[in-house]
Amino acid sequence: MLRPITSVEIMMPGYSRDSFSRCIQEFPRSLSGWGLDILSGYIVREKMGLLPHVIDSVQATHSKPVDTNNSLYYHFLLDHGINPQTELDDICTFFSLKPEISSI
């Protein structure tokens, strides 16, 4: 079953070729990935006139809790001066978006 939503979590998105070609242009705004889900949803909704959807029969689970303080990934980002929260905030401010994902 497809369910319309505002954005798709960036860890496992599925894009049409057209929506991907529109969204990928903005990917450099966030090296961490934070905010790209919200921004992609905005582009698909507002710029393309479509709705992102979740395929309810496809599910994914993190194999470990997301640890933004102690994981190697987040240490790598911080060591390179990349702050995920700042990237998310900057995207939301620039595009006047709210950092939330919900069903429509």
N, C-alpha and C positions, 0 to 999 in steps of 0.2 A: 504494500500500500504506500502511496506517495502522500506526504504531508507537507503543505507549504510552510515555510519558516522564513525568518528574517535573514539568517546567515547559516553557513555550514562550518562546523569545526574544522580548522585548518589541518589537523592531523590526518584526516582521511576524506578529502573532498573528491567529488566527481564533477567534472566540468564538461559541458559541450565544447566542441572546438571553438565555436564563436565566442562563448562566454570566457573561455580560458584566454583567448587572444586579447580580449578586452581587459581582463583582470591582471594578467601577467605584467602588463606595462606598469602597474603600481607596486609590484612585489618588492622592488628595491627600497620602498619606504620603510620596510621592516625586515631587518636581517634576522631577527629572532623568530619571526612569524606572528608575533603578537599583533593583533589588530587586522591582520589580513582577512580573517573570516568575516569580520564586520564590514570591512571595506569591500570585499568581493560581493557580499550580499547586497550592499548599497549599489554597486555598479550594475549587478544583474537586475535589481528592482528598478532603480531610478534612471539609469542610463540606457538599459536595454528593454525596459518595460515587461520583464519576466519575473517570475517568482522562483527563488531557490526552493528545493524540496529535499526532504529526508526520505530515504527508502527504508521504511520501518523494518523490513525483513532482513536488512543487512545491519549487523551490529558489530561493534568493536569495543574491546575493553583494554584499558592500560594494564600491562602485565605487572607494573609496579606503580605505587603512588607517584604523582608528579611532585618532585622535590625541587622547588625553585631556589632553595638555599644551599644544598649540599651536592647536587648532581654535577657530574663533569660537564655536561652541556651548559648549564647556567654559569659555572665557574669560567668556562671558556668564553662565553659572551662577556661576562664582567671583566675578565682579563683583557679583552679587546675593546673595552669602553662602550659596550653595547648594553643598554638597560632596557629590557623588554617592556617594562611598565611605561617608560618614557616614550618608546616607540608607539605603543598603544595609545597613550594620551595624545601624542602629536598627530596621529592619524585621525583620532576622534575630533580634535580641535580643528584641524585643517578642513575636514569635510563636514563639520557640525554633526557628528554622529554620537550616539550613546552606546557605551560598551555593554550591550545586552543582546542575547539571542533568545528568540521566543517563537512559538507557533503563531501562525496568522489565522 
